[in-house]
């Protein structure tokens, strides 16, 4: 009987949170991470899998401009490999995609917003979605696509914005917080809330696309103001005023579909999520000191 769940990218930021949540709910979980083999060609020799959460992929957008082929290899052909596994197992799939909308034509952004790649990473994710939808149409696979906006939480790599700011805020040797640009606004969703949305897709009919966000946007300036209230003493802010070409200045997710169809709503606001990140980082510092 197929009742196991496979998580690819299981040791990543989101994957590790998802695996813990699934096991905490009594689910039998199989894990695949890079150490187990390249997702583009690994045979994925698991049995009894009923559902797959496909999180494995290359994610750091600036890097995609330097090594675009690697992003297409992993994010597109890796998805094909996972789809072939689902076809053999008769398993359904939750595919995590992101940054596919490009410059917003309207806000908030609903799932029917046109897709527009703005970098090799986003193009690779759009192609992965197209492949998944083709497999659904031609092979009858149950596919659900979830499009997270900006996920944050404990365990996120330091090169992402929030961990980078928190690292400076918590460092007694830093007398200020330096960022590239204060203008961009982003829709931040706590990782625990994202995981609850992912797990909800297992018990609903497949075939839908869901945005994952908070439904509000916060500028870098506002983000630092909140962090300065969470981490004391507050530090002054320095902007390098480095404006990226084609920068998207505001992004807000319309999450009404997930609310209506999955009965899902975010439970952790930005301040609460940042407090949990600070507590986690302080504990990490204590353990390594």
Buried (B, 14 or more C-beta within 10 A) or exposed (E): EEEBBBBBBBBBBBBBBBBEBBEEEEBEBBBBBBEBEEBBEBEBEBEEBBBBBBBBBBBEBEBBEEEBEBBBBBBBBBBBBBBBBBBEBEBBBBBBBBBBBBEBEEBBBBBEBEBBBBBBBBBBBBBBBEBBBBBBEEEEBBBBBBBBBBBBBBBBEEEBBBBBBBEBBBEEEEEEBBBBBBBBBBBBBBBBBBBBBBBBBBEBEBEBBBBBBBBBBBBBBEBBBBBBEBBEEBBEBEBEEEEEEEEBBBBBBBBEBBBEBBEBEBEBBBEEBBBBBBEBBEEEEEEEE
